[in-house]
Amino acid sequence: MPVPLRKRAKRRVRSVFLVAAVRLLSLLPLRAALAVGTAVGRAAWVLARETRRQMLAQLERALPELPAAERERIARASLVHLAWLAAEVVTLPRWRAALERYVGLAPGAEEVFRGALARGRGLVYVAGHVGNWELMAQRVPRVGPWPAATIAKTTIDPGLNVLIERARRAGGVETLWREDPSTARAMIRCFKRNEILGILIDQDTSVQGVFVPFFGRPAYTPRAAADLALRFRAPVVVGTCRRRGPHPGDGHVVEAVEIPYDPDAADREAEAIRVTAACTAVLEAAIRRNPVEWVWMHERWKTTPDPASGAP
C-alpha cells in the first residue's frame, strides 16, 4: 500500500531536520556537544510523555523490587545518557584520534578478542544497546586491527541511514543492512576472511528468534548469532560497554566474555537456544550493573510465547 502524501511529506521534513541537527551538532567540540546533550536529555523527560511512560513501564517489569522513585531516577538519567551517546557519536570525526583513550578495554578483554580471532574462523560479536555501542563497534576492531561489519536495520529516514553508514565506514566498520539482498553473501565473506561480525540481540524485532529468560521473563530474542556460530564454527564473544564515571566526558570501558558452545551438538536447535540464552544473560548482568545505560523505551517483552511452546 502506497504511503499517503501527507505522511511522506512529514517524513521528509523530519529527515531534513534530523540531518541538519546532526550536522550542526557535529561542528561542536565534544564537551560542548555533551553539554547540549544534557539539556536535550532533561528536556526529553518533560516533553516526551509517551517515551517517559514506556520507560517507567519497562523498568517496573524488569526491576519491580526497586522503589518507584529509584526507577524514575534511572529513566531520567537514561535519557541524558542517550543524549550523551548521540553527542559522542556525532562529534567523533573531530576527536577520532583519541578514541582508544576515550574508550578503553577492561583487563583481559584484548586477550579474549585475540584468542578468538587467532582460530581463523571469524568472530560472532554479540552486543546490545548497552553503554555506547556505536563507539564500542569502532573501538574493538582497532585492537588488531581487524576488519569488521555490523548487521543493522534501516530506519524510516533515508538521510539518517546515509549518515549512520558513513560514520561507521569512517571508523572501519561496514554496515550490512538487513533489508539488502547482498547481506547474506557479505556475512559469509566475514567468516571466510576471519573478520568480526557484530550482531545486536537485545531487542524484540521481526527477525527469527527464540524465547530466552531476560530479567526473569521470556523475551523473544534474535537467534542469528547462535545460528551463524554453529554453521561456521566461529567463536562467540559478548561485548558490553559501560561509562567510566557519571559525568559527561568520563569515557567508556569495553568488557568481553567468550561463550563456549558445542559446534557438533547432536541437538543443534537446543544448542542455539542455549547460546542465545547465555549471551542474553551476559547482557542482562551488564544492564543490572548499570541500568541507566540501557534503552528502556524499547518494548522488550512485546512478543509473548505460545503457552504450548514450552518457552522458559
ABEGO torsion letter per residue (X at the ends): XBBBAAAAAAAAAAAAAAAAAAAAAAABBAAAAAAAAAAAAAAAAAABAAAAAAAAAAAAAABAABBAAAAAAAAAAAAAAAAAAAAAAAAAAAAAAAAAAABBBBBGAAAAAAAAAAAGAEBBBBBBBBEBAAAAAAAAAAAOBBBBBBBBBBBABAAAAAAAAAAAAAAGBBBBBAABAAAAAAAAAAAAAGBBBBBBAABBBABBBBBBBBGGBBBBBBAAAAAAAAAAGBBBBBBBBBBABABBGAEBBBBBBBBBBBAABABAAAAAAAAAAAAAAAAAAAAAABAAABBAABBAAABBBBAAAGBX
